[in-house]
Amino acid sequence: MQYFEGSAISHICVHKVGNQSEDEYLTISKKELAVDDTVKELLTRYFLNPFKSEEYFQFFSDNEDLHRNEVWTYVSAIFDRPEQTLAQSKNLAQHLYNQGTLPEIKGGEFYVVYFKEGLLNGETVDAIGLFKSENKEPFLKVFPMDEHFEVESEEGINVNKLDKGCMIFNTDKENGYIVSVVDGKSKADGRYWTDAFLRIRQRQDQYYNTESTMALYKTYVTDRLPEEYNVTRADQADLLNRSLQFFKEKQHFDKETFNSEVLGHKEYIESFDRYKQHYTAEHDMEIAENFSISPAAVKRQNRAYKSVIKLDKNFHIYIHGDRNMIEHGEDDKGRFYKLYFHNEE
């Protein structure tokens, strides 16, 4: 995510949003926050540095009428007239306060910030940031007093740790904007920020298609394929390795090419098609059959593509390459794997 470079804060508002179920208050500021350049630069880093992911979202509503999504409506008004940032920030704060109906949700400072002319993937766009700081950390303040020093303990915000954040970029408005999210949620507050307040869903872009296809294929190979065919764990590892190499080496995903180079067997191809159709219908989702591959999504899925065969509690076999260098069999001592190699290190 490349928005930090060149962006500048033109409006910043802060309100105190408590938890209404705990009888805490919503405290609305009557003025925008006035800060000097040093503090503004510190706030810019605090707000923007956590946004590193290339996974993007968009606003939605249940009946596809975006005007029924409160956050979309209020930020659209700000984009139309940035001088309305303070007025609309009050509406956003009230909407956030209305979602605080669980006792586990923490109160905190809520910021609405207007950024001018930052870069998003090479394109210059304005953006609106919504941020919430919930956790305070102790720090020591050391100061001189006459001929000695004294120390006081205070609590404040750790500027290296944003609790919740959302960047909304002024592009693709009719489809719910392009949205990036940070949500350091605890297990207690569930999906309070993303679902209840923002009401966002993942955009069906190249990141989504890459990640979804890789995750779906991994589930098919590890769960469904062994149920339908007599495949060994080594065969499964080989299929996963070939798939991972495909996504790492190609720039574009094409279903027919993938089927030919990775799945290979006609029965596997037909089986995977059936599995994909059932899975996408059950989860009410769509995955494209042709798309540009997202390197960031491949890198993220790479962590899940671990080709490891675990044998009881005695051995782990990590398979990284040639399937022909490992054999599976059984004799009077039990089941076994035979490994071939050229060099030992």
C-alpha positions in Angstrom: 0.0 0.0 0.0 1.6 3.2 -1.2 -0.7 6.0 0.1 1.7 7.6 2.6 4.0 9.3 0.1 2.9 12.8 -0.7 -0.3 12.8 1.3 -1.1 15.8 3.6 -3.7 16.2 6.3 -6.1 19.1 5.6 -8.8 18.4 8.2 -8.7 16.4 11.4 -11.5 15.9 13.9 -11.5 13.9 17.1 -14.4 12.8 19.4 -14.6 10.6 22.4 -16.8 7.5 21.8 -17.7 5.5 24.9 -19.5 2.3 25.3 -23.2 3.0 25.6 -24.0 -0.4 27.2 -21.7 0.7 30.1 -23.4 4.1 30.3 -20.3 5.8 28.9 -20.8 9.0 27.0 -20.3 10.2 23.5 -18.4 13.5 23.7 -18.5 15.6 20.5 -15.9 18.2 19.7 -17.2 21.5 18.4 -14.0 22.4 16.5 -11.5 20.6 14.4 -8.2 19.6 16.0 -5.5 22.3 15.7 -2.0 20.9 15.7 1.4 22.2 14.7 3.5 20.6 11.9 5.5 18.4 14.2 2.4 16.8 15.7 0.7 16.6 12.3 3.7 14.6 11.0 3.6 12.3 14.0 -0.1 11.7 13.5 0.3 11.1 9.8 2.8 8.2 10.6 0.5 6.9 13.4 -2.5 6.8 11.1 -0.9 5.6 7.9 2.1 3.3 8.7 -0.1 0.3 9.7 -1.7 0.1 6.2 0.6 -2.3 4.4 -1.8 -4.9 3.0 -2.9 -5.0 -0.6 -6.2 -6.6 0.4 -9.0 -4.1 -0.3 -12.6 -3.9 0.6 -15.8 -1.9 -0.4 -18.9 -0.6 1.3 -22.1 -2.5 0.7 -25.7 -2.7 2.0 -28.0 -5.7 2.2 -30.2 -4.6 -0.6 -27.3 -3.1 -2.7 -28.5 0.4 -2.1 -25.3 2.1 -0.9 -27.3 5.1 0.4 -28.4 2.8 3.2 -24.8 2.4 4.3 -24.2 5.2 6.8 -20.4 5.4 6.5 -20.6 5.5 2.7 -23.2 8.3 2.9 -21.2 10.4 5.4 -17.8 10.0 3.6 -19.4 10.8 0.3 -20.7 14.1 1.7 -17.1 14.9 2.9 -15.6 14.1 -0.5 -18.1 16.3 -2.1 -17.4 19.2 0.3 -14.3 18.7 2.4 -15.2 21.7 4.5 -18.0 19.6 5.9 -15.5 17.2 7.6 -16.4 18.3 11.1 -20.2 18.2 10.6 -20.0 14.7 9.0 -17.5 13.5 11.6 -20.2 14.1 14.2 -22.6 11.8 12.3 -19.8 9.2 12.0 -19.1 9.3 15.7 -22.8 8.9 16.6 -23.0 6.0 14.2 -20.0 4.4 15.8 -21.4 5.0 19.3 -24.6 3.3 18.3 -22.7 0.1 17.6 -21.2 -0.1 21.0 -23.8 -2.3 22.5 -21.6 -5.1 23.9 -19.8 -4.6 27.3 -16.6 -6.0 25.8 -16.2 -3.1 23.4 -13.7 -0.5 24.6 -14.3 3.2 24.4 -11.7 5.6 22.9 -10.8 8.5 20.8 -12.3 8.5 17.3 -10.5 10.5 14.5 -11.9 11.5 11.2 -9.1 12.8 8.9 -9.1 14.2 5.4 -5.9 13.5 3.4 -5.1 15.5 0.2 -3.4 14.1 -2.9 -1.7 10.9 -1.8 -0.6 8.1 -4.1 -2.7 4.9 -4.3 -0.9 2.4 -6.7 0.5 5.3 -8.7 -2.7 7.3 -8.9 -3.2 10.6 -7.0 -6.4 10.5 -4.9 -7.8 12.2 -1.8 -8.7 9.9 1.1 -10.6 9.9 4.3 -9.3 8.1 7.3 -11.3 6.8 10.2 -9.3 5.7 13.3 -10.0 4.7 16.8 -7.5 4.5 19.7 -8.7 2.2 22.5 -5.7 1.1 24.5 -3.5 3.4 26.7 0.0 2.5 27.7 2.0 3.8 30.7 5.1 6.0 30.0 7.5 7.9 32.2 8.0 11.6 32.0 11.4 12.8 33.4 11.8 16.5 34.1 14.2 18.8 36.0 13.2 20.2 39.4 15.6 22.7 41.0 18.9 20.8 41.3 17.5 17.3 40.7 15.2 15.3 38.4 11.8 13.9 39.1 9.8 11.2 37.3 6.0 11.0 36.8 4.0 8.1 35.3 1.3 9.0 32.8 -0.8 7.1 30.3 -1.0 7.8 26.6 -1.4 6.4 23.1 1.4 4.3 21.6 1.9 6.0 18.2 3.4 2.7 16.9 0.3 0.7 17.4 -3.0 1.7 15.8 -6.0 -0.2 17.3 -8.5 0.3 14.5 -8.3 2.1 11.2 -9.9 2.5 7.8 -8.7 4.4 4.7 -11.3 5.3 2.2 -10.0 6.3 -1.2 -12.0 8.7 -3.4 -12.3 6.3 -6.4 -14.9 3.8 -7.6 -17.6 5.5 -5.5 -20.5 3.8 -7.3 -19.1 0.4 -6.2 -18.5 1.3 -2.6 -15.1 3.0 -2.9 -11.7 1.3 -2.4 -11.2 0.7 1.3 -8.2 -0.5 3.3 -8.7 -1.7 6.9 -6.7 -2.2 10.1 -8.5 -4.0 12.9 -6.5 -5.0 16.0 -9.7 -6.5 17.5 -9.8 -8.7 20.5 -11.8 -11.9 20.5 -14.3 -10.1 22.7 -15.4 -7.3 20.3 -16.0 -9.7 17.4 -16.5 -7.9 14.1 -17.7 -4.6 15.6 -15.5 -2.4 13.5 -15.7 -4.1 10.1 -19.2 -5.5 10.1 -21.3 -3.4 12.5 -19.7 0.0 11.9 -18.2 0.0 8.4 -20.2 -2.7 6.7 -17.6 -3.7 4.2 -16.8 -6.8 2.1 -13.7 -7.8 0.2 -13.4 -6.4 -3.3 -13.4 -9.0 -6.1 -10.1 -7.8 -7.5 -6.9 -9.6 -8.5 -5.9 -10.0 -4.8 -9.3 -11.6 -4.0 -9.2 -13.9 -7.0 -5.6 -15.1 -6.4 -6.1 -15.7 -2.6 -9.5 -17.4 -3.1 -8.3 -19.7 -5.9 -5.2 -20.7 -4.0 -7.1 -21.3 -0.7 -9.9 -23.3 -2.5 -7.4 -25.4 -4.4 -5.4 -26.2 -1.2 -8.7 -27.3 0.6 -9.6 -29.5 -2.4 -6.2 -31.2 -2.5 -5.9 -31.8 1.3 -9.6 -32.6 2.1 -11.6 -33.6 -1.0 -9.1 -35.3 -3.3 -8.2 -38.1 -0.8 -11.9 -38.9 -0.4 -12.4 -39.5 -4.1 -9.1 -41.0 -5.3 -6.3 -43.1 -3.9 -3.7 -40.5 -3.5 -0.8 -40.5 -1.1 0.3 -37.6 1.0 3.3 -37.4 -1.3 1.0 -37.0 -4.2 -0.9 -34.2 -2.4 2.4 -32.5 -1.5 3.4 -32.6 -5.2 0.1 -31.1 -6.3 0.5 -28.3 -3.8 4.1 -27.6 -4.8 3.2 -27.5 -8.5 0.3 -25.1 -7.8 2.5 -22.8 -5.7 5.1 -22.7 -8.4 2.4 -21.9 -11.0 1.3 -18.8 -9.0 4.8 -17.7 -8.3 6.0 -18.0 -11.9 3.0 -16.8 -13.9 1.6 -13.3 -14.1 -1.8 -14.3 -15.3 -4.1 -17.1 -14.2 -6.0 -19.0 -16.9 -8.2 -21.9 -15.9 -7.3 -24.1 -18.9 -3.6 -23.6 -18.5 -3.8 -24.3 -14.7 -5.7 -27.5 -15.3 -3.2 -28.7 -17.9 0.0 -27.8 -16.0 -1.0 -28.5 -12.4 -4.0 -30.9 -12.2 -3.1 -32.8 -15.3 -5.5 -35.8 -15.0 -8.9 -35.4 -16.6 -10.7 -36.9 -13.6 -8.9 -34.5 -11.2 -9.9 -31.6 -13.4 -13.6 -32.6 -13.5 -13.5 -33.3 -9.7 -12.1 -29.9 -8.9 -14.7 -28.2 -11.2 -17.5 -29.9 -9.3 -15.9 -29.0 -5.9 -15.5 -25.3 -6.9 -19.1 -25.0 -8.2 -20.4 -26.6 -5.0 -18.2 -24.4 -2.7 -18.9 -21.1 -4.4 -22.6 -21.8 -4.5 -22.7 -22.8 -0.8 -20.7 -19.7 0.2 -22.5 -17.3 -2.2 -19.3 -16.2 -3.8 -17.7 -15.8 -7.3 -14.1 -16.5 -8.3 -13.0 -15.5 -11.8 -11.5 -18.1 -14.1 -9.0 -15.6 -15.7 -7.3 -12.9 -13.8 -3.9 -11.1 -13.2 -2.1 -12.8 -10.3 -1.4 -10.7 -7.2 2.1 -11.4 -5.9 1.1 -10.1 -2.4 -1.7 -12.7 -2.2 0.7 -15.4 -3.3 3.1 -14.4 -0.6 0.3 -14.5 2.0 -0.9 -18.0 0.8 2.6 -19.3 0.7 2.5 -19.6 4.5 -0.4 -22.1 4.2 1.2 -24.2 1.4 3.5 -26.2 3.6 4.1 -29.6 2.1 4.8 -31.7 5.2 4.1 -35.4 5.8 3.9 -36.1 9.5 4.6 -39.7 10.4 3.3 -40.6 13.9 5.4 -38.5 16.3 8.7 -39.7 14.9 9.3 -37.9 11.6 8.4 -34.9 9.5 9.1 -35.1 5.8 9.2 -31.7 4.0 8.7 -32.0 0.2 9.9 -29.1 -1.9 10.5 -30.6 -5.3 10.7 -33.7 -7.5 7.9 -36.1 -6.6 9.8 -39.0 -8.2 12.5 -38.8 -5.5 10.1 -40.2 -2.9 8.3 -43.6 -2.9 5.6 -45.0 -0.6 5.2 -48.6 0.2 4.4 -51.3 2.8 6.2 -54.4 4.0 6.1 -56.7 7.0 7.4 -53.9 9.3 4.6 -51.5 8.2 4.1 -48.6 5.9 7.2 -46.7 4.8 8.6 -43.8 2.6 11.8 -44.3 0.6 13.7 -41.1 -0.2 16.3 -40.6 -3.0 18.9 -37.8 -3.1 22.0 -36.7 -4.8 23.8 -34.6 -2.1 23.7 -34.8 1.7 24.4 -31.6 3.7 
